[in-house]
Amino acid sequence: MAKNYIEVQKSISPYDNKTFGTMVPGPFQRFLRKCILWQFIRFIVINLKMLRVVAKSHH
């Protein structure tokens, strides 16, 4: 099984060298990842979702 997997991996080739591998985030996505205000908003949203799940489970 492992030998077959290695053979399959060797046969995979990229369309071009720029797109092989993981996606690179664009400028707006990089901005959102660094923006403290956006991170705080997402933190609040995630916590509200968790509170809703916990509140439903306590009935």
Secondary structure, 3 states (H helix, E strand, C coil): CHHHHHHHHHHCCCCCCCCCCCCCCCHHHHHHHHCHHHHHHHHHHHHHHHHHHHHHHCC
